[in-house]
């Protein structure tokens, strides 16, 4: 994914979905999730993963803010909140159950 310089740049849903498919495929484990600085795109991918893992939105956004710190962006948080995870719920149900947080 290319870096997002504009405050309200769209994140390609297809790129996030593809990243999540790779992450959820246990044949790819262990793996490292990273981007140029490890905050914005990484934070969005991990935030969407946490939602798939049934984390409550407050916990998802708290984790994002903890790691993004002063670089946290509202547009990234809105993206994570509104990302449609329904098309991915069929993937690796056993992995999602092991990683769930209330």
N, C-alpha and C positions, 0 to 999 in steps of 0.2 A: 504494500500500500504506500502511496506517496504521502509525504508529510502534509499536515493541514496547517497552513499559515493563517488563513482567514478565521475570525472567531466563530463564524457560523457555517463553515465548509461542511458539505455533506460527506459522510463516511459511506463508502459503497457497501450496501447490505450484502451483496454477493461475496465480497472479499472477507467480510466478517464470518459469513456462513461457511465459506471454504476453510478459513482458519479454524473454526470450531469443529468442523468435520475431522480435520487433521489432529486436533488436540484430543478429541474423543476416541480416536482410533488407537486402542491400546498397543497396536503393533508399532506405533511411533514413540512409545514411552521407553525410557525417560525422555523428556524434551524440555527445551528452554524457550520461553515465550519472550521475545524482545523486539524492539524497534530501535530507531536511531538513539533516542534518549530513554526509552523504557517507561514512558509515562502516558502519553496521550493515546496512541494507537494500541499499545499494550494494555493500557487501562481499560479501553473500550472493549477489547477482545475478552479480557479477564472478567470484566463486569458482566458481559453477555453470558460468559461461561457460568458465572455464579448464579445468574438468573435461571439458567438451565438446570443448575444444581439445586434449585428451589430455595436459595438464600432469600431472606426478606430484603426488600429494596433498601431499607435503611442500612443494613449490614453491607450490602453491595456498595452503596455510595460512601459509607464510612471507610471501607477498604480502599476505594479509589482515592479519596481525599488524603488518607494516611500516606499513600505512596506518591501521589502527585504533588502533595504539599502546596507550596506557593504557586505551582504551575497548573493546579486544577482548573479546568475550564467548564463552565456551565453547559456549553454546547455538547461536550462529551458526556456529561451526566444525563442530559436530556436524551441523548442518543441511546445510552444504556437503558434508560427507563422505557423508551418507546420501541426498542428493537423487538421485532416479532420473532419470538423463539418457537412458535407453534410448529414451524416446518422442520424443526430439529429434534423435537421431543422423542422421536422414534429411535434416535441414535443412542447406542450404548446405554440402555436403561440400567444395566448392572453397574456401570461406572458412575452414573448419576446418583444412584441410590447410596453407594459407598461414600460419596462426597457431599451429601446433603447436610445443610446447616439450618437450624430453625431460626 
